[in-house]
Amino acid sequence: MFTTLKRYPDNPKSNLQASDSADELILSYLAAFDLSEKRILIVNDAFGALSCALNQGERTTYTDSYIAHRALVLNSKGERTSLNNLDQLSGIYDLVLIKLPKNLSFLEDILCHLSQHLQAGSKLVCGAMLKHLSPAVFPLLQKYIGETSTSLAEKKARLVFAEFQCEPVESPYPLEVEIEGFAHPFTNHSNLFSREKLDAGTKFLLAHLPEGSFSRILDLGCGNGILGIAAKKRSPEAQIVFSDESQLALLSAQANYAKFFSDSPELVWTNGFEDQPRETLDLVLCNPPFHQETTIGDFIAWQMFVDARRSLKIGGTLRVIGNSHLGYHLKLKRIFGKSKIVASNERFMIVDAVKIALK
């Protein structure tokens, strides 16, 4: 069914697929219905499997992920694209297909926005692999949509059904979070990592930011933008660039930056920092994630490091924090030629890599 689909970015050496059994279950279930007159919303479609296969009705796709957005465009050969902001939802949807996200706060945010675009009889069909189907999904659906039911499990996947019976509600997101040492609270949207407090890794890196004067600084995988904001305070003349794969992260960083400074940052929605100009940055700050949804690995950090090296000027520095067992100092040595451990504690390691001219 999905043999022509590719993941993004495409890695020929990887055996990971661009679809799963939950996609198959959703499409098999829908095959019995005439959807030609329906307004259909597809949410969190990882690589476009649902959006490309479904050819009935008026279809709209929403994703927060640049990778999912880019995969959809490529797999549909440019025929399909996506909405990337929940505020862009419009009108009433008859049917909503959701690949359930790992982040339950993000799911709650989605359901609250959906409640404003559903009517009595509107149906939700949610799909997930059994090992990733959290029991907390059911009370969220019952609270914001209506009573739930499930399909039988097939190929280690299951569908969850709900029909809209509730009232429209406003989302509780974004959150406003006070952080010690900053005069204004931080606006944290629902799909951020550690959205309710400052995570320990970022806190440690904030205590070990580089000294010096920098003209262009990238907060790579920016989240709420706190690293870029702290760096701007140290280098007031610097141009700050925020890059993230999540559109909600960029919205958070943009809102937070505006609380502290009168100029505007550069916002880049992309995978890592791919396809950006070479040798334009003096400093890159990075606290890389080690998972993409439910897929765990160092491939995200590896790409971030390669992208950072390409975009740094000669003599520019990449400063990275990670759990000590991840061995980022060794990965950076392979990419940059050498690396230096700047600081460490019982859990984290901060590493510098400086771009040098190739002989």
N, C-alpha and C positions, 0 to 999 in steps of 0.2 A: 504493500500500500504506500509506503514512504521511501521506496528504494532510491529515488532521485534526490531526496532531501540531504542537505549537508549542514553540519554544525558551523557556527561562526565563532572564532576564526577556524578555518578548516585545517585540520592536522591529519595528513594521510597516515601517520604512524599510530594514531589513536584508534581504538576500537569502540569508542563511545558513539552512540547513535543520536540522530537528530529527532527522534521520537521515542515514545515508550508505550507500554500496554495500556496506560490510561488514555492516551490519544486514540488508540484503536477502539477501546470500549466506548468512548464518547461518540465516535463516528458510527460505530455499529448500532448503538442505541438510536441515533438520529435517522438512520437509514429507513426506519419504518414510518417516518412522518413526512408530510408535505410542508416544506418550509418556505415555499416560493413567495408567500405574502407576509412573511415574518420579518421584523426588524431584529437582527441578531447582533449581540455584542460578544466578542471573544476576548478573554482577559488572561494575561500571563502566559501566552502561547510561546514557549521557550524558543523554538526555532522555526515557527510558522507551520507546523504540521497540521493544525486544525484550520488555520486561515487559508492555507493553500488547497486543502482537500475539500473543504466545504464550498459548494458551488450553487447553493440555493439562497434565496432571500437577500435582503439588504444587510450586508455584513460590515461591521466595524470592529477593528482590533485595537485594544489598549495594552500598552506595556510601559513600564518604567525603565526597562533595560535597553541600553544601546545595542547590546549583543543580540537580543531578541528582535529588535527593530531592524537591524542590519541583516540578520538571517532571513527575516520575512521578505525584505526587498529583494535579496539575492535569490532565494528559493522560488519566489513568484515571478522572477525575471522582470522585476520592476512594475508588475501589475498591481501589487498590493503594498500598502504602507500602514502606519499605525498612528493612533493618537498617543501622546506621551505625557498628558496632564489630565488628571481626573476631572478638572474643571472644564475640559473640552467635551465631556459627555453631553449629549443633547437629546431632547425628546424622550419618548417612551420606548423601551425595549421589550419585545415579547419574549425573547429567549436570551439567556446569558450563559455562556460556556466558560467555566473557570478552571484552569489548571491551578490547583491550590498551592499558594506560595508557602515557603518554609516559615516566613516571618508572619506571625499571627497579628501583630499590630498593623502591618500592611494590609492583611486581609480585612481586618476590622474597618480600616479607612476606606477600602474598596466597597465594602458592603454598605457603609453609611452613605457614600456617594451614590451607589446604585439605588438605594431606597428612594432617592429623589427622581429616579428615572424608570420606575416600575409602576405597574398598576395591578389591581386584583387579577389574578390569572397569569401574570408574568412568571415564567419558570426559570429556575437556575439548575444547571447540570454541572456538577463539579467533579473533576477527576483527579486521582492521586494514586501513586504506588502505595501499597499497604504499609511498607516500612516507613513512609513519610507522612502517613495520615494521622495527624494529631487528634486525640479525643477532644481537645479544646475547640476544634472546628465546629462541632455540632451546636454547642450553646451559642456561639457567635451567629451562626445561621438562624437559629431559632429566635434570637433576640432581635435581629435586624430584618429578617426575611420572612420566616414562618417555619412550621413543622418540617422536619426532615425525614427522609427515608433513604435506604441504600440499596444498591444492586448486590447481587452475589459477587463474590470475589472471583476474578478470572485473570490468569497469568500474573498473579501477584499485584493486581490493581483492583480498584473499586470506584464506583460512582456514588455520589451523594446528591440527592434531589431535594429541592425546596421550592415552594410556590409562595409568591408574595402575599402576605396577609397582614403586614405591619404598617406603621405610619412612617412617612419620611422623617429622617433625623439628620442633624448636622454632625459632622465628624468631630471627634475630640482632638484630632490632629490638625496642625502641628502642636507639639508641646513647647512650653517655655521653660527652660531649664537654667537655673542659676549655677554658675561655675566660679569657684573661688579665684580671685585675681582679675576678674573681668567685670567692668562696670555695668554691663547690660546682660540680661539673660539671653541665652541662645535659643533660636527657633529651630526645633528638631522635627522634621517631617517623619512620617510613619515608617519609611523603608530604610532608615538609618540604622547602622550597627550601634549598639549602646546608646539608644536615643533618650533614655531616661536619666543618664548620668555620664560623667566623663570616664572613659575606660582607662584602665591602669596603664596600658601601653602608651597612649597619647599623653597621659599625665607625665610619664617618665620622659618622653621626648620633649615635652614643653620645658622641662627643667634643663635640657641639654641642647638648646637650639644653637646654631653656629653664630659666632661673633663675626663682625665685619660689615662692609657695605656692599649691598647687592642691588643690581638694577632691575633684574627680572627673575621672580621667584615663582616656582610651580609648587602648588600643594596637590600632589599626585594621589588620586583616590581620596578626594578632599573631605568626604562626609559633610559635616556641618561647617567646615572651613576654619576651624579653630587654629590649625597650624599656620595657615596662610595669614590669618589675622594677627597672631602673635609675632610672626616674622615681619609683618608690615609695621608693627609697633617698634621693632628694632631698626628697621630700614625704611623710614617714612617716605623716601623718594622712590622706593621700588614699585614696579608694576607687578601686581599679584595675578597669577593665573590659577584658576581652579579647574581641575579635571576630574570627572567621575563617570562611571558607567551608568549610574542612577540619576535620572532627571530630578527626583525628589531630593537627592543630596545636593545637586547644584542649586535648586530653589532654596534650600536651607542655607548654603554658603552665601548666596547672593543676599538674602535677607539679613544675615548676621553681619556681613561686611558693611552693609549700609548703616548699621547701628553705631559703627566705630569711625567710619571714614567718609569723606565727601566725594572722593573719586569713585570710579567704577572698576571692578575687576574684570578680567577676561574669563569667560565661562566656556569650557570645552566639554561637550557631551560625546564621549568616545570610549573605546576599549583601550585601557591603559592610557598611552599618549600617542597612539598610532597615527600615521599620516600627518604629523605636525612638522613645521619647518625645522631644519637642522640648525644646531649651534646658535640658539637664541636665548638660552637660559644660563643664569649664573649659579642658581641654587635650586635643587629639587628636594622637597621634604616628603617622606612617604612612610605610611604605616599600612603596608599592603594586606589585603584580605587573603585568607588561605582557602576560601571556598567560593564557588559560584552556585548559588542556590544549594542543592544537596550534593554537588560534586566537589570533593576535597582534593587539593593538590597544590603544588608549587608553580603551576603553569601561569597563574595570574601574576604572581610576584616576578617570575622570570621575564614575562613580557614587559612589565613595568620597568624593570631594570634596563632591559635592552632599549626600550623607547626613551628612557631618561638619558642614557648615554648618547644616543643619537642627537637629542635636542639640546644637550649641554654644550656650552662653549668650551674650547680648550682651557683647562684650568678650573672649570666649573665643578661643583661638588654635589653628589647625591648623598643625602643623609637618610638612613633607613633604620627603623626599629622593628624588631620581631622577637618572638619567643626564642630563647637561646638554642633550643633543640632543632630549630629550622635551619640553622647553619647559613644564614644570609651572608656572613663574611666570606664563606667559601664560594658561594654563587657569584658574589660581586667580584671576587678575585678573578674568576674565570671570564667574566664579561669585561671588566675594566683593566685587568692586568695585576692590580693589587688593591687591597682594601685595608682599613684600619679600624679596630674596635675603639670607639670613643668612650663608651661607658657601659656598664653592665650591673645588674643586680641578680638576685636569686632567680628571677624569672625572665628578664628581658636583656637584649643586647642591642646597642646602638652602634651602627657601622657607617663609616665614611668611605666613599669611593670617589676619586678625583679623575676627571677625564684628561688624559695626556695625549699629545700628538703621536700618531703612529709613525714609526721610523720607515 
